[in-house]
Amino acid sequence: MDRTTAALTANIAALADLLAEAAKHAAEAAEAMAVGNRNLAVGTLLQIQQTVPDAKAIMDATFALHRVAGQR
């Protein structure tokens, strides 16, 4: 596997892990709301507040790497 493919594979795996963890927390927040615990729901979402910017950064890096590698 060449370096670009290895890097893309690692980025995509990291993104999948990050989003899976975020989905788990979002489901927990939804469960808290379902039983009327709004504070717990919002507090649970705080655990993933940075996830969206982090996921975007990983995606941007992945797309950039793919574009640059395609130009070679």
C-alpha positions in Angstrom: 0.0 0.0 0.0 1.5 3.4 -1.0 1.7 6.2 1.6 -1.2 8.2 0.2 -3.5 5.2 0.3 -2.3 4.4 3.9 -3.0 8.0 4.9 -6.4 8.0 3.3 -7.3 4.7 5.0 -6.2 6.0 8.4 -8.1 9.2 8.0 -11.3 7.5 7.0 -11.0 5.0 9.8 -10.4 7.8 12.3 -13.5 9.6 10.9 -15.6 6.5 11.2 -14.5 6.0 14.8 -15.1 9.6 15.7 -18.6 9.6 14.2 -19.5 6.2 15.7 -18.7 7.6 19.1 -20.7 10.8 18.4 -23.6 8.7 17.3 -23.5 6.7 20.5 -23.6 10.0 22.6 -26.4 11.4 20.4 -28.4 8.3 21.0 -27.8 8.6 24.7 -29.0 12.2 24.5 -32.1 11.2 22.7 -32.8 8.6 25.3 -32.5 11.2 28.0 -34.9 13.5 26.2 -37.3 10.6 25.8 -37.6 10.3 29.6 -37.8 14.1 30.0 -34.3 14.7 31.2 -33.4 17.7 29.1 -30.3 18.7 31.2 -28.8 15.3 30.9 -29.5 15.3 27.2 -27.8 18.6 26.6 -25.0 17.7 28.9 -24.5 14.5 27.0 -24.3 16.5 23.7 -21.5 18.6 25.2 -19.3 15.5 24.9 -19.6 15.7 21.1 -19.6 19.5 20.7 -16.0 19.4 19.2 -16.8 16.4 17.1 -18.3 18.3 14.2 -15.3 20.6 13.7 -12.9 17.7 14.2 -14.8 15.5 11.6 -14.8 18.4 9.2 -11.0 18.8 9.6 -10.4 15.1 9.0 -12.7 15.2 5.9 -11.0 18.3 4.6 -7.6 16.8 5.0 -8.7 13.6 3.4 -10.2 15.4 0.4 -7.1 17.6 0.0 -4.8 14.6 0.2 -6.9 12.8 -2.5 -6.9 15.8 -4.7 -3.1 16.4 -4.4 -2.4 12.7 -5.0 -4.6 12.7 -8.1 -2.6 15.6 -9.6 0.7 13.6 -9.6 
